[in-house]
Amino acid sequence: MRTRRFTTAAVLAATVLVSGCGRDEAPQEATGTLEQIAAKADCAPDIQTDAAELRQAQCATDDGKWILLTFATDRGQREWINQAKDYGGSYLVGRKWVAAGDAGAVTALRGRLGGTVETAAPHEPHAGQSSHSSHTGHH
């Protein structure tokens, strides 16, 4: 009897793992060149940067305007994301690519490109600091 209950529980657990819960499903993560990834997102990319370490294009789709970047290395990608997060925003992150835009566009893109959504709030100046000097100096 104990073996039968264990087997039934194991089959149920396996069924749940295989079928998923129906939410947060995304396609297999997109791969390829900037142009290939853009095509999967139904974007005609407007290339802004075309360098060996980074390629960047602006895209506009029914989901909104967003930026697509591809990277030569994983390290370069992570460094870019870490710096970009200082400004806040939503990022769809795949293997050596990032789509950056507003939360709605990024969420919609995930349905076409797969990947992982990362978000960040913009950093505020520390108390007593501002981005502009508050004193004007001597006249």
C-alpha positions in Angstrom: 0.0 0.0 0.0 2.8 2.4 0.9 4.6 1.8 -2.4 1.4 2.4 -4.3 0.8 5.8 -2.6 4.4 6.8 -3.3 4.1 5.8 -7.0 0.8 7.8 -7.4 2.4 10.8 -5.7 5.5 10.5 -7.9 3.4 10.3 -11.1 1.3 13.3 -10.1 4.5 15.3 -9.3 6.0 14.4 -12.7 2.8 15.3 -14.5 2.8 18.8 -12.8 6.5 19.3 -13.7 6.0 18.3 -17.3 2.8 20.2 -17.9 3.7 23.3 -16.0 1.1 25.4 -14.4 0.1 27.3 -17.5 1.4 30.7 -16.5 4.7 32.4 -17.2 5.4 30.2 -20.2 7.7 31.5 -22.8 9.1 30.0 -26.0 12.6 28.6 -26.2 15.1 31.4 -25.9 16.0 33.1 -29.2 19.5 32.8 -30.5 21.4 34.2 -33.5 22.5 37.5 -34.8 20.9 40.8 -34.0 19.0 40.6 -37.3 17.8 37.1 -36.6 16.6 37.9 -33.1 14.9 41.1 -34.4 13.1 39.1 -37.0 11.7 36.7 -34.4 10.4 39.8 -32.6 8.9 41.1 -35.8 11.2 44.1 -35.9 13.1 45.8 -38.7 16.1 46.9 -36.7 17.6 50.4 -37.1 21.3 49.7 -36.3 22.8 52.3 -34.0 26.1 50.6 -33.0 28.0 48.0 -35.0 31.1 47.1 -33.1 32.9 43.9 -32.4 31.9 43.7 -28.8 28.4 45.1 -29.0 25.7 45.7 -31.6 22.7 47.9 -30.9 19.5 48.6 -32.8 16.3 50.5 -32.1 13.1 48.6 -32.8 9.5 49.7 -33.0 6.7 47.1 -33.0 3.1 47.0 -32.0 4.3 46.5 -28.4 6.2 49.8 -28.4 9.7 51.1 -28.9 12.7 49.2 -27.5 16.4 48.6 -27.9 17.9 45.3 -28.9 21.6 44.6 -28.1 23.8 41.6 -28.9 27.1 41.0 -27.2 30.3 39.2 -28.1 30.8 37.9 -24.6 28.8 37.0 -21.5 30.9 39.2 -19.4 30.3 42.2 -21.7 26.6 41.6 -21.5 26.5 41.4 -17.7 28.6 44.5 -17.3 26.3 46.4 -19.6 23.2 45.2 -17.7 24.7 46.1 -14.4 25.5 49.7 -15.6 22.1 50.1 -17.3 20.2 49.1 -14.2 21.5 52.2 -12.5 19.0 54.1 -14.7 16.1 51.7 -13.9 14.0 50.0 -16.5 13.0 46.6 -17.8 15.3 44.2 -19.6 14.6 40.9 -21.4 17.8 39.0 -21.1 18.9 36.1 -23.3 22.2 34.4 -24.1 24.4 37.3 -25.3 21.4 39.6 -26.1 19.2 42.1 -24.2 16.0 43.8 -25.2 15.5 47.0 -23.2 12.3 49.0 -23.0 9.2 49.7 -20.9 7.8 46.9 -18.9 4.9 46.3 -21.3 7.1 46.0 -24.3 9.6 43.7 -22.5 6.8 41.4 -21.2 5.3 41.1 -24.7 8.7 40.4 -26.3 9.3 37.6 -23.8 6.3 35.8 -25.5 8.3 35.8 -28.8 11.9 35.7 -27.7 11.9 33.8 -24.4 14.6 34.9 -22.0 14.4 36.3 -18.4 12.9 39.6 -17.4 15.1 41.8 -15.1 13.9 45.1 -13.7 15.5 47.8 -11.7 14.4 51.1 -10.1 16.6 54.1 -10.9 19.1 55.0 -8.2 18.3 58.1 -6.3 21.1 60.5 -5.1 22.2 59.9 -1.5 20.9 62.3 1.2 22.6 65.6 1.0 23.7 65.0 -2.7 22.0 66.2 -5.8 22.9 65.8 -9.4 23.2 69.6 -9.7 25.1 72.0 -7.4 22.8 74.1 -5.3 25.2 77.0 -4.7 26.1 79.6 -7.2 29.4 80.9 -6.0 30.5 84.5 -5.4 29.5 87.5 -7.5 
